[in-house]
Amino acid sequence: MSNTSHPNAVALPTDQELVLKVIPMPADCNANGDIFGGWVMAQVDLAGAVLPARYVRGRMATVAVNEFIFKQAVKVGDILSFFSRVVRVGNTSISVKVEVFAERFSRQGQYIKVTEATLTYVAIDDQGRPRPIPKD
C-alpha cells in the first residue's frame, strides 16, 4: 500500500448517517471504462430513500433531483460509501442530501468525494397521491 496521500483525500462525515456501501463492477461501466453515471444516480436514489422511509412509514416516490454533482470519476472496484442527512421535512415531502465517497481499491483508507446530490421524496397513498407525513 502506498503511503502517498491522494490530493483530494478527505475525512468521512461524522454528522451524517452511512446508509449504503457498494462496490461497482465491470458490468456497470460506460464506454470510457468508468462507472456509468446513471448507475451512480440509481444508487444515490436508493441511498437517499433510507432516511425518509423512517418518517413516511409507507409508500413514497422520488419527485425531484434538486441537485446532482459528479465531482470525480468512479472506478471499478472502488468501495463507495453513501452518507445522507435530512435537510427538510414538509407536510408531504422530505428532502435529503446524499454525499458519496470512494475508497479507491489501490488506496484503501483514503476517501475522496465523488458525488453529491439533493433529492426530494413524497409520501404517497395507495393511489399514488401525496399524503401527509405522520408527525409523531
Chimera marker file (.cmm) of the C-alpha trace (Angstrom):
<marker_set name="trace">
<marker id="1" x="0.000" y="0.000" z="0.000" r="1" g="1" b="0" radius="0.5"/>
<marker id="2" x="1.280" y="3.422" z="-0.968" r="1" g="1" b="0" radius="0.5"/>
<marker id="3" x="1.975" y="5.998" z="1.718" r="1" g="1" b="0" radius="0.5"/>
<marker id="4" x="1.283" y="8.807" z="-0.747" r="1" g="1" b="0" radius="0.5"/>
<marker id="5" x="-1.951" y="10.583" z="0.023" r="1" g="1" b="0" radius="0.5"/>
<marker id="6" x="-4.436" y="11.389" z="-2.753" r="1" g="1" b="0" radius="0.5"/>
<marker id="7" x="-4.521" y="15.183" z="-3.308" r="1" g="1" b="0" radius="0.5"/>
<marker id="8" x="-8.311" y="15.241" z="-2.823" r="1" g="1" b="0" radius="0.5"/>
<marker id="9" x="-8.403" y="12.871" z="0.177" r="1" g="1" b="0" radius="0.5"/>
<marker id="10" x="-10.977" y="13.879" z="2.800" r="1" g="1" b="0" radius="0.5"/>
<marker id="11" x="-12.293" y="12.624" z="6.120" r="1" g="1" b="0" radius="0.5"/>
<marker id="12" x="-15.670" y="10.885" z="6.116" r="1" g="1" b="0" radius="0.5"/>
<marker id="13" x="-18.546" y="12.941" z="7.552" r="1" g="1" b="0" radius="0.5"/>
<marker id="14" x="-19.438" y="12.447" z="11.200" r="1" g="1" b="0" radius="0.5"/>
<marker id="15" x="-22.686" y="14.467" z="11.091" r="1" g="1" b="0" radius="0.5"/>
<marker id="16" x="-24.420" y="12.191" z="8.576" r="1" g="1" b="0" radius="0.5"/>
<marker id="17" x="-25.522" y="8.572" z="8.555" r="1" g="1" b="0" radius="0.5"/>
<marker id="18" x="-23.863" y="5.873" z="6.480" r="1" g="1" b="0" radius="0.5"/>
<marker id="19" x="-26.854" y="4.446" z="4.610" r="1" g="1" b="0" radius="0.5"/>
<marker id="20" x="-25.263" y="2.298" z="1.868" r="1" g="1" b="0" radius="0.5"/>
<marker id="21" x="-21.942" y="0.753" z="0.830" r="1" g="1" b="0" radius="0.5"/>
<marker id="22" x="-21.458" y="-0.799" z="-2.586" r="1" g="1" b="0" radius="0.5"/>
<marker id="23" x="-18.671" y="-1.836" z="-4.960" r="1" g="1" b="0" radius="0.5"/>
<marker id="24" x="-19.267" y="-1.152" z="-8.666" r="1" g="1" b="0" radius="0.5"/>
<marker id="25" x="-18.371" y="-3.975" z="-11.037" r="1" g="1" b="0" radius="0.5"/>
<marker id="26" x="-17.237" y="-4.113" z="-14.699" r="1" g="1" b="0" radius="0.5"/>
<marker id="27" x="-20.828" y="-4.547" z="-15.926" r="1" g="1" b="0" radius="0.5"/>
<marker id="28" x="-21.560" y="-1.037" z="-14.529" r="1" g="1" b="0" radius="0.5"/>
<marker id="29" x="-19.017" y="0.682" z="-16.840" r="1" g="1" b="0" radius="0.5"/>
<marker id="30" x="-19.644" y="3.139" z="-19.641" r="1" g="1" b="0" radius="0.5"/>
<marker id="31" x="-17.753" y="3.144" z="-22.954" r="1" g="1" b="0" radius="0.5"/>
<marker id="32" x="-14.825" y="5.013" z="-21.348" r="1" g="1" b="0" radius="0.5"/>
<marker id="33" x="-14.264" y="2.334" z="-18.721" r="1" g="1" b="0" radius="0.5"/>
<marker id="34" x="-15.570" y="4.494" z="-15.861" r="1" g="1" b="0" radius="0.5"/>
<marker id="35" x="-18.704" y="3.661" z="-13.914" r="1" g="1" b="0" radius="0.5"/>
<marker id="36" x="-21.824" y="4.805" z="-15.779" r="1" g="1" b="0" radius="0.5"/>
<marker id="37" x="-23.320" y="7.972" z="-14.267" r="1" g="1" b="0" radius="0.5"/>
<marker id="38" x="-26.817" y="6.502" z="-14.443" r="1" g="1" b="0" radius="0.5"/>
<marker id="39" x="-25.702" y="3.599" z="-12.250" r="1" g="1" b="0" radius="0.5"/>
<marker id="40" x="-24.356" y="6.067" z="-9.676" r="1" g="1" b="0" radius="0.5"/>
<marker id="41" x="-27.619" y="8.028" z="-9.844" r="1" g="1" b="0" radius="0.5"/>
<marker id="42" x="-29.660" y="4.878" z="-9.178" r="1" g="1" b="0" radius="0.5"/>
<marker id="43" x="-27.527" y="4.053" z="-6.130" r="1" g="1" b="0" radius="0.5"/>
<marker id="44" x="-27.900" y="7.637" z="-4.845" r="1" g="1" b="0" radius="0.5"/>
<marker id="45" x="-31.690" y="7.344" z="-5.213" r="1" g="1" b="0" radius="0.5"/>
<marker id="46" x="-31.663" y="4.126" z="-3.159" r="1" g="1" b="0" radius="0.5"/>
<marker id="47" x="-29.400" y="5.656" z="-0.507" r="1" g="1" b="0" radius="0.5"/>
<marker id="48" x="-31.447" y="8.846" z="-0.412" r="1" g="1" b="0" radius="0.5"/>
<marker id="49" x="-34.652" y="6.935" z="0.340" r="1" g="1" b="0" radius="0.5"/>
<marker id="50" x="-33.324" y="5.274" z="3.515" r="1" g="1" b="0" radius="0.5"/>
<marker id="51" x="-33.828" y="8.149" z="5.974" r="1" g="1" b="0" radius="0.5"/>
<marker id="52" x="-37.167" y="9.412" z="4.548" r="1" g="1" b="0" radius="0.5"/>
<marker id="53" x="-38.598" y="5.880" z="4.881" r="1" g="1" b="0" radius="0.5"/>
<marker id="54" x="-38.345" y="6.282" z="8.675" r="1" g="1" b="0" radius="0.5"/>
<marker id="55" x="-40.605" y="9.341" z="8.527" r="1" g="1" b="0" radius="0.5"/>
<marker id="56" x="-43.001" y="8.312" z="5.767" r="1" g="1" b="0" radius="0.5"/>
<marker id="57" x="-43.783" y="4.789" z="7.055" r="1" g="1" b="0" radius="0.5"/>
<marker id="58" x="-45.309" y="3.633" z="3.788" r="1" g="1" b="0" radius="0.5"/>
<marker id="59" x="-45.089" y="4.259" z="0.085" r="1" g="1" b="0" radius="0.5"/>
<marker id="60" x="-43.059" y="7.137" z="-1.253" r="1" g="1" b="0" radius="0.5"/>
<marker id="61" x="-41.749" y="8.305" z="-4.597" r="1" g="1" b="0" radius="0.5"/>
<marker id="62" x="-38.794" y="10.348" z="-5.770" r="1" g="1" b="0" radius="0.5"/>
<marker id="63" x="-40.265" y="13.624" z="-7.042" r="1" g="1" b="0" radius="0.5"/>
<marker id="64" x="-37.172" y="15.737" z="-7.649" r="1" g="1" b="0" radius="0.5"/>
<marker id="65" x="-33.454" y="15.625" z="-8.006" r="1" g="1" b="0" radius="0.5"/>
<marker id="66" x="-32.756" y="19.176" z="-6.923" r="1" g="1" b="0" radius="0.5"/>
<marker id="67" x="-29.022" y="18.955" z="-7.499" r="1" g="1" b="0" radius="0.5"/>
<marker id="68" x="-26.625" y="16.278" z="-8.710" r="1" g="1" b="0" radius="0.5"/>
<marker id="69" x="-22.886" y="16.892" z="-8.982" r="1" g="1" b="0" radius="0.5"/>
<marker id="70" x="-20.323" y="14.407" z="-10.266" r="1" g="1" b="0" radius="0.5"/>
<marker id="71" x="-17.013" y="15.535" z="-8.744" r="1" g="1" b="0" radius="0.5"/>
<marker id="72" x="-14.706" y="12.640" z="-9.667" r="1" g="1" b="0" radius="0.5"/>
<marker id="73" x="-14.975" y="9.533" z="-11.832" r="1" g="1" b="0" radius="0.5"/>
<marker id="74" x="-15.973" y="6.304" z="-10.106" r="1" g="1" b="0" radius="0.5"/>
<marker id="75" x="-13.808" y="3.288" z="-10.955" r="1" g="1" b="0" radius="0.5"/>
<marker id="76" x="-14.411" y="-0.463" z="-10.937" r="1" g="1" b="0" radius="0.5"/>
<marker id="77" x="-13.513" y="-1.829" z="-7.510" r="1" g="1" b="0" radius="0.5"/>
<marker id="78" x="-13.983" y="1.463" z="-5.630" r="1" g="1" b="0" radius="0.5"/>
<marker id="79" x="-15.682" y="0.976" z="-2.278" r="1" g="1" b="0" radius="0.5"/>
<marker id="80" x="-18.445" y="3.583" z="-2.321" r="1" g="1" b="0" radius="0.5"/>
<marker id="81" x="-19.870" y="4.921" z="0.943" r="1" g="1" b="0" radius="0.5"/>
<marker id="82" x="-23.140" y="6.831" z="0.759" r="1" g="1" b="0" radius="0.5"/>
<marker id="83" x="-23.854" y="9.273" z="3.588" r="1" g="1" b="0" radius="0.5"/>
<marker id="84" x="-27.202" y="11.011" z="3.997" r="1" g="1" b="0" radius="0.5"/>
<marker id="85" x="-28.927" y="13.612" z="6.123" r="1" g="1" b="0" radius="0.5"/>
<marker id="86" x="-32.434" y="15.058" z="6.100" r="1" g="1" b="0" radius="0.5"/>
<marker id="87" x="-32.409" y="18.731" z="5.129" r="1" g="1" b="0" radius="0.5"/>
<marker id="88" x="-36.155" y="19.469" z="5.161" r="1" g="1" b="0" radius="0.5"/>
<marker id="89" x="-39.372" y="17.777" z="6.268" r="1" g="1" b="0" radius="0.5"/>
<marker id="90" x="-42.579" y="19.233" z="4.838" r="1" g="1" b="0" radius="0.5"/>
<marker id="91" x="-46.220" y="18.167" z="5.062" r="1" g="1" b="0" radius="0.5"/>
<marker id="92" x="-45.944" y="15.510" z="2.346" r="1" g="1" b="0" radius="0.5"/>
<marker id="93" x="-42.295" y="15.632" z="1.248" r="1" g="1" b="0" radius="0.5"/>
<marker id="94" x="-38.770" y="15.197" z="2.604" r="1" g="1" b="0" radius="0.5"/>
<marker id="95" x="-35.531" y="16.467" z="1.078" r="1" g="1" b="0" radius="0.5"/>
<marker id="96" x="-32.208" y="14.774" z="1.741" r="1" g="1" b="0" radius="0.5"/>
<marker id="97" x="-28.589" y="15.423" z="0.869" r="1" g="1" b="0" radius="0.5"/>
<marker id="98" x="-26.503" y="12.429" z="-0.173" r="1" g="1" b="0" radius="0.5"/>
<marker id="99" x="-22.711" y="12.513" z="-0.355" r="1" g="1" b="0" radius="0.5"/>
<marker id="100" x="-20.759" y="9.673" z="-1.950" r="1" g="1" b="0" radius="0.5"/>
<marker id="101" x="-17.160" y="8.903" z="-1.037" r="1" g="1" b="0" radius="0.5"/>
<marker id="102" x="-14.899" y="6.482" z="-2.874" r="1" g="1" b="0" radius="0.5"/>
<marker id="103" x="-12.229" y="4.423" z="-1.219" r="1" g="1" b="0" radius="0.5"/>
<marker id="104" x="-10.037" y="3.577" z="-4.188" r="1" g="1" b="0" radius="0.5"/>
<marker id="105" x="-9.079" y="-0.082" z="-4.464" r="1" g="1" b="0" radius="0.5"/>
<marker id="106" x="-5.395" y="0.907" z="-4.675" r="1" g="1" b="0" radius="0.5"/>
<marker id="107" x="-5.588" y="3.458" z="-1.821" r="1" g="1" b="0" radius="0.5"/>
<marker id="108" x="-7.651" y="1.833" z="0.900" r="1" g="1" b="0" radius="0.5"/>
<marker id="109" x="-8.204" y="4.007" z="3.943" r="1" g="1" b="0" radius="0.5"/>
<marker id="110" x="-8.218" y="7.214" z="1.864" r="1" g="1" b="0" radius="0.5"/>
<marker id="111" x="-11.521" y="8.702" z="0.752" r="1" g="1" b="0" radius="0.5"/>
<marker id="112" x="-12.438" y="11.185" z="-1.948" r="1" g="1" b="0" radius="0.5"/>
<marker id="113" x="-15.864" y="12.722" z="-2.508" r="1" g="1" b="0" radius="0.5"/>
<marker id="114" x="-17.091" y="11.603" z="-5.928" r="1" g="1" b="0" radius="0.5"/>
<marker id="115" x="-20.737" y="12.688" z="-5.982" r="1" g="1" b="0" radius="0.5"/>
<marker id="116" x="-23.208" y="14.790" z="-4.040" r="1" g="1" b="0" radius="0.5"/>
<marker id="117" x="-26.920" y="15.236" z="-4.586" r="1" g="1" b="0" radius="0.5"/>
<marker id="118" x="-30.062" y="16.648" z="-3.026" r="1" g="1" b="0" radius="0.5"/>
<marker id="119" x="-33.280" y="14.726" z="-3.643" r="1" g="1" b="0" radius="0.5"/>
<marker id="120" x="-36.918" y="15.127" z="-2.620" r="1" g="1" b="0" radius="0.5"/>
<marker id="121" x="-39.273" y="12.241" z="-1.848" r="1" g="1" b="0" radius="0.5"/>
<marker id="122" x="-43.037" y="12.494" z="-1.355" r="1" g="1" b="0" radius="0.5"/>
<marker id="123" x="-45.230" y="10.249" z="0.775" r="1" g="1" b="0" radius="0.5"/>
<marker id="124" x="-47.959" y="8.680" z="-1.363" r="1" g="1" b="0" radius="0.5"/>
<marker id="125" x="-51.124" y="6.698" z="-0.732" r="1" g="1" b="0" radius="0.5"/>
<marker id="126" x="-52.243" y="3.510" z="-2.487" r="1" g="1" b="0" radius="0.5"/>
<marker id="127" x="-53.493" y="5.549" z="-5.460" r="1" g="1" b="0" radius="0.5"/>
<marker id="128" x="-50.168" y="7.360" z="-5.809" r="1" g="1" b="0" radius="0.5"/>
<marker id="129" x="-51.469" y="10.671" z="-4.441" r="1" g="1" b="0" radius="0.5"/>
<marker id="130" x="-49.466" y="12.739" z="-1.927" r="1" g="1" b="0" radius="0.5"/>
<marker id="131" x="-50.398" y="12.078" z="1.692" r="1" g="1" b="0" radius="0.5"/>
<marker id="132" x="-49.345" y="13.739" z="4.962" r="1" g="1" b="0" radius="0.5"/>
<marker id="133" x="-46.204" y="12.523" z="6.702" r="1" g="1" b="0" radius="0.5"/>
<marker id="134" x="-47.011" y="11.280" z="10.237" r="1" g="1" b="0" radius="0.5"/>
<marker id="135" x="-45.964" y="13.876" z="12.836" r="1" g="1" b="0" radius="0.5"/>
<marker id="136" x="-45.333" y="11.639" z="15.875" r="1" g="1" b="0" radius="0.5"/>
<link id1="1" id2="2" r="1" g="1" b="0" radius="0.2"/>
<link id1="2" id2="3" r="1" g="1" b="0" radius="0.2"/>
<link id1="3" id2="4" r="1" g="1" b="0" radius="0.2"/>
<link id1="4" id2="5" r="1" g="1" b="0" radius="0.2"/>
<link id1="5" id2="6" r="1" g="1" b="0" radius="0.2"/>
<link id1="6" id2="7" r="1" g="1" b="0" radius="0.2"/>
<link id1="7" id2="8" r="1" g="1" b="0" radius="0.2"/>
<link id1="8" id2="9" r="1" g="1" b="0" radius="0.2"/>
<link id1="9" id2="10" r="1" g="1" b="0" radius="0.2"/>
<link id1="10" id2="11" r="1" g="1" b="0" radius="0.2"/>
<link id1="11" id2="12" r="1" g="1" b="0" radius="0.2"/>
<link id1="12" id2="13" r="1" g="1" b="0" radius="0.2"/>
<link id1="13" id2="14" r="1" g="1" b="0" radius="0.2"/>
<link id1="14" id2="15" r="1" g="1" b="0" radius="0.2"/>
<link id1="15" id2="16" r="1" g="1" b="0" radius="0.2"/>
<link id1="16" id2="17" r="1" g="1" b="0" radius="0.2"/>
<link id1="17" id2="18" r="1" g="1" b="0" radius="0.2"/>
<link id1="18" id2="19" r="1" g="1" b="0" radius="0.2"/>
<link id1="19" id2="20" r="1" g="1" b="0" radius="0.2"/>
<link id1="20" id2="21" r="1" g="1" b="0" radius="0.2"/>
<link id1="21" id2="22" r="1" g="1" b="0" radius="0.2"/>
<link id1="22" id2="23" r="1" g="1" b="0" radius="0.2"/>
<link id1="23" id2="24" r="1" g="1" b="0" radius="0.2"/>
<link id1="24" id2="25" r="1" g="1" b="0" radius="0.2"/>
<link id1="25" id2="26" r="1" g="1" b="0" radius="0.2"/>
<link id1="26" id2="27" r="1" g="1" b="0" radius="0.2"/>
<link id1="27" id2="28" r="1" g="1" b="0" radius="0.2"/>
<link id1="28" id2="29" r="1" g="1" b="0" radius="0.2"/>
<link id1="29" id2="30" r="1" g="1" b="0" radius="0.2"/>
<link id1="30" id2="31" r="1" g="1" b="0" radius="0.2"/>
<link id1="31" id2="32" r="1" g="1" b="0" radius="0.2"/>
<link id1="32" id2="33" r="1" g="1" b="0" radius="0.2"/>
<link id1="33" id2="34" r="1" g="1" b="0" radius="0.2"/>
<link id1="34" id2="35" r="1" g="1" b="0" radius="0.2"/>
<link id1="35" id2="36" r="1" g="1" b="0" radius="0.2"/>
<link id1="36" id2="37" r="1" g="1" b="0" radius="0.2"/>
<link id1="37" id2="38" r="1" g="1" b="0" radius="0.2"/>
<link id1="38" id2="39" r="1" g="1" b="0" radius="0.2"/>
<link id1="39" id2="40" r="1" g="1" b="0" radius="0.2"/>
<link id1="40" id2="41" r="1" g="1" b="0" radius="0.2"/>
<link id1="41" id2="42" r="1" g="1" b="0" radius="0.2"/>
<link id1="42" id2="43" r="1" g="1" b="0" radius="0.2"/>
<link id1="43" id2="44" r="1" g="1" b="0" radius="0.2"/>
<link id1="44" id2="45" r="1" g="1" b="0" radius="0.2"/>
<link id1="45" id2="46" r="1" g="1" b="0" radius="0.2"/>
<link id1="46" id2="47" r="1" g="1" b="0" radius="0.2"/>
<link id1="47" id2="48" r="1" g="1" b="0" radius="0.2"/>
<link id1="48" id2="49" r="1" g="1" b="0" radius="0.2"/>
<link id1="49" id2="50" r="1" g="1" b="0" radius="0.2"/>
<link id1="50" id2="51" r="1" g="1" b="0" radius="0.2"/>
<link id1="51" id2="52" r="1" g="1" b="0" radius="0.2"/>
<link id1="52" id2="53" r="1" g="1" b="0" radius="0.2"/>
<link id1="53" id2="54" r="1" g="1" b="0" radius="0.2"/>
<link id1="54" id2="55" r="1" g="1" b="0" radius="0.2"/>
<link id1="55" id2="56" r="1" g="1" b="0" radius="0.2"/>
<link id1="56" id2="57" r="1" g="1" b="0" radius="0.2"/>
<link id1="57" id2="58" r="1" g="1" b="0" radius="0.2"/>
<link id1="58" id2="59" r="1" g="1" b="0" radius="0.2"/>
<link id1="59" id2="60" r="1" g="1" b="0" radius="0.2"/>
<link id1="60" id2="61" r="1" g="1" b="0" radius="0.2"/>
<link id1="61" id2="62" r="1" g="1" b="0" radius="0.2"/>
<link id1="62" id2="63" r="1" g="1" b="0" radius="0.2"/>
<link id1="63" id2="64" r="1" g="1" b="0" radius="0.2"/>
<link id1="64" id2="65" r="1" g="1" b="0" radius="0.2"/>
<link id1="65" id2="66" r="1" g="1" b="0" radius="0.2"/>
<link id1="66" id2="67" r="1" g="1" b="0" radius="0.2"/>
<link id1="67" id2="68" r="1" g="1" b="0" radius="0.2"/>
<link id1="68" id2="69" r="1" g="1" b="0" radius="0.2"/>
<link id1="69" id2="70" r="1" g="1" b="0" radius="0.2"/>
<link id1="70" id2="71" r="1" g="1" b="0" radius="0.2"/>
<link id1="71" id2="72" r="1" g="1" b="0" radius="0.2"/>
<link id1="72" id2="73" r="1" g="1" b="0" radius="0.2"/>
<link id1="73" id2="74" r="1" g="1" b="0" radius="0.2"/>
<link id1="74" id2="75" r="1" g="1" b="0" radius="0.2"/>
<link id1="75" id2="76" r="1" g="1" b="0" radius="0.2"/>
<link id1="76" id2="77" r="1" g="1" b="0" radius="0.2"/>
<link id1="77" id2="78" r="1" g="1" b="0" radius="0.2"/>
<link id1="78" id2="79" r="1" g="1" b="0" radius="0.2"/>
<link id1="79" id2="80" r="1" g="1" b="0" radius="0.2"/>
<link id1="80" id2="81" r="1" g="1" b="0" radius="0.2"/>
<link id1="81" id2="82" r="1" g="1" b="0" radius="0.2"/>
<link id1="82" id2="83" r="1" g="1" b="0" radius="0.2"/>
<link id1="83" id2="84" r="1" g="1" b="0" radius="0.2"/>
<link id1="84" id2="85" r="1" g="1" b="0" radius="0.2"/>
<link id1="85" id2="86" r="1" g="1" b="0" radius="0.2"/>
<link id1="86" id2="87" r="1" g="1" b="0" radius="0.2"/>
<link id1="87" id2="88" r="1" g="1" b="0" radius="0.2"/>
<link id1="88" id2="89" r="1" g="1" b="0" radius="0.2"/>
<link id1="89" id2="90" r="1" g="1" b="0" radius="0.2"/>
<link id1="90" id2="91" r="1" g="1" b="0" radius="0.2"/>
<link id1="91" id2="92" r="1" g="1" b="0" radius="0.2"/>
<link id1="92" id2="93" r="1" g="1" b="0" radius="0.2"/>
<link id1="93" id2="94" r="1" g="1" b="0" radius="0.2"/>
<link id1="94" id2="95" r="1" g="1" b="0" radius="0.2"/>
<link id1="95" id2="96" r="1" g="1" b="0" radius="0.2"/>
<link id1="96" id2="97" r="1" g="1" b="0" radius="0.2"/>
<link id1="97" id2="98" r="1" g="1" b="0" radius="0.2"/>
<link id1="98" id2="99" r="1" g="1" b="0" radius="0.2"/>
<link id1="99" id2="100" r="1" g="1" b="0" radius="0.2"/>
<link id1="100" id2="101" r="1" g="1" b="0" radius="0.2"/>
<link id1="101" id2="102" r="1" g="1" b="0" radius="0.2"/>
<link id1="102" id2="103" r="1" g="1" b="0" radius="0.2"/>
<link id1="103" id2="104" r="1" g="1" b="0" radius="0.2"/>
<link id1="104" id2="105" r="1" g="1" b="0" radius="0.2"/>
<link id1="105" id2="106" r="1" g="1" b="0" radius="0.2"/>
<link id1="106" id2="107" r="1" g="1" b="0" radius="0.2"/>
<link id1="107" id2="108" r="1" g="1" b="0" radius="0.2"/>
<link id1="108" id2="109" r="1" g="1" b="0" radius="0.2"/>
<link id1="109" id2="110" r="1" g="1" b="0" radius="0.2"/>
<link id1="110" id2="111" r="1" g="1" b="0" radius="0.2"/>
<link id1="111" id2="112" r="1" g="1" b="0" radius="0.2"/>
<link id1="112" id2="113" r="1" g="1" b="0" radius="0.2"/>
<link id1="113" id2="114" r="1" g="1" b="0" radius="0.2"/>
<link id1="114" id2="115" r="1" g="1" b="0" radius="0.2"/>
<link id1="115" id2="116" r="1" g="1" b="0" radius="0.2"/>
<link id1="116" id2="117" r="1" g="1" b="0" radius="0.2"/>
<link id1="117" id2="118" r="1" g="1" b="0" radius="0.2"/>
<link id1="118" id2="119" r="1" g="1" b="0" radius="0.2"/>
<link id1="119" id2="120" r="1" g="1" b="0" radius="0.2"/>
<link id1="120" id2="121" r="1" g="1" b="0" radius="0.2"/>
<link id1="121" id2="122" r="1" g="1" b="0" radius="0.2"/>
<link id1="122" id2="123" r="1" g="1" b="0" radius="0.2"/>
<link id1="123" id2="124" r="1" g="1" b="0" radius="0.2"/>
<link id1="124" id2="125" r="1" g="1" b="0" radius="0.2"/>
<link id1="125" id2="126" r="1" g="1" b="0" radius="0.2"/>
<link id1="126" id2="127" r="1" g="1" b="0" radius="0.2"/>
<link id1="127" id2="128" r="1" g="1" b="0" radius="0.2"/>
<link id1="128" id2="129" r="1" g="1" b="0" radius="0.2"/>
<link id1="129" id2="130" r="1" g="1" b="0" radius="0.2"/>
<link id1="130" id2="131" r="1" g="1" b="0" radius="0.2"/>
<link id1="131" id2="132" r="1" g="1" b="0" radius="0.2"/>
<link id1="132" id2="133" r="1" g="1" b="0" radius="0.2"/>
<link id1="133" id2="134" r="1" g="1" b="0" radius="0.2"/>
<link id1="134" id2="135" r="1" g="1" b="0" radius="0.2"/>
<link id1="135" id2="136" r="1" g="1" b="0" radius="0.2"/>
</marker_set>
